[in-house]
Amino acid sequence: MVILKKKSSKSNNEEAFNEILLKHRLVPEHIILSEEEKKEVIMKYAGGDPYKLPYILASDPVVKAIGAKPGDVIKIIRRSPTAGVAVYYRLVVK
């Protein structure tokens, strides 16, 4: 006899994992930029070519957790006692 698990329990587990992952003290804050913000960042830091930005894979656990898709630009805010606040931008790729 084969017992099939409910699909909803997996999504509940994924949601719980994502919540724990995003609140972990070693995971910096990740924010998906709006289209307007994305255009500004690409013009300012990449001269209009989004592929000149550093990449982050769509398979990255945090990228999956926040729901980013290839083509999105993510703002990463890292805080440290020595450097203060550092902001990084990454282009989501496959």
C-alpha positions in Angstrom: 0.0 0.0 0.0 1.3 3.4 -1.0 0.5 6.4 1.2 0.6 9.8 -0.5 1.5 12.8 1.6 -0.7 15.9 1.3 0.9 18.6 -0.9 -0.2 21.3 1.6 2.0 19.8 4.4 5.0 20.4 2.1 4.1 24.0 1.5 3.7 24.5 5.3 7.1 23.0 5.8 8.6 25.2 3.1 6.9 28.3 4.6 8.3 27.4 8.0 11.8 26.8 6.6 11.7 30.1 4.7 10.6 32.0 7.8 13.4 30.5 9.8 16.0 31.1 7.1 15.1 34.7 6.6 15.2 35.5 10.3 18.6 33.8 10.9 21.2 36.2 12.3 23.8 35.3 9.6 21.4 35.8 6.6 21.5 39.5 5.5 18.3 41.3 4.5 17.3 40.6 0.8 14.9 42.9 -1.0 13.5 42.6 -4.5 13.7 46.0 -6.2 10.7 47.5 -8.0 11.0 48.0 -11.8 11.8 51.7 -11.3 14.5 51.0 -8.6 15.9 48.3 -10.8 16.3 50.7 -13.7 18.0 53.3 -11.5 20.5 50.7 -10.0 21.3 49.3 -13.5 22.0 52.8 -14.9 24.0 53.9 -11.8 26.1 50.8 -11.2 26.1 48.8 -14.5 26.0 51.6 -17.2 22.6 50.3 -18.4 23.7 46.7 -18.9 22.1 44.5 -16.1 24.6 41.7 -16.9 27.4 43.8 -15.5 25.9 43.5 -12.1 27.1 40.6 -9.9 24.9 37.5 -10.2 23.0 35.4 -7.7 21.4 32.1 -8.7 17.7 31.6 -8.8 18.4 28.4 -6.9 19.8 30.2 -3.9 17.7 29.4 -0.8 17.1 33.0 0.1 16.2 33.9 -3.5 13.6 31.1 -3.5 12.3 32.2 -0.1 11.7 35.8 -1.1 10.2 34.7 -4.5 12.7 36.4 -6.8 12.8 35.3 -10.5 15.5 35.5 -13.1 15.8 39.1 -14.2 15.0 40.6 -10.8 17.6 42.7 -9.0 18.0 42.1 -5.3 19.3 44.6 -2.8 21.3 42.9 0.0 21.8 44.9 3.2 24.7 43.5 5.4 25.2 44.9 8.9 28.4 44.4 10.9 29.9 46.0 14.0 33.1 47.0 12.1 31.8 48.0 8.7 28.4 49.4 9.7 26.0 48.9 6.8 27.0 47.7 3.4 24.6 47.5 0.5 25.1 45.1 -2.5 23.0 44.6 -5.6 22.7 41.2 -7.4 21.0 40.2 -10.6 19.0 36.9 -10.3 20.1 34.4 -13.0 19.2 30.8 -13.8 
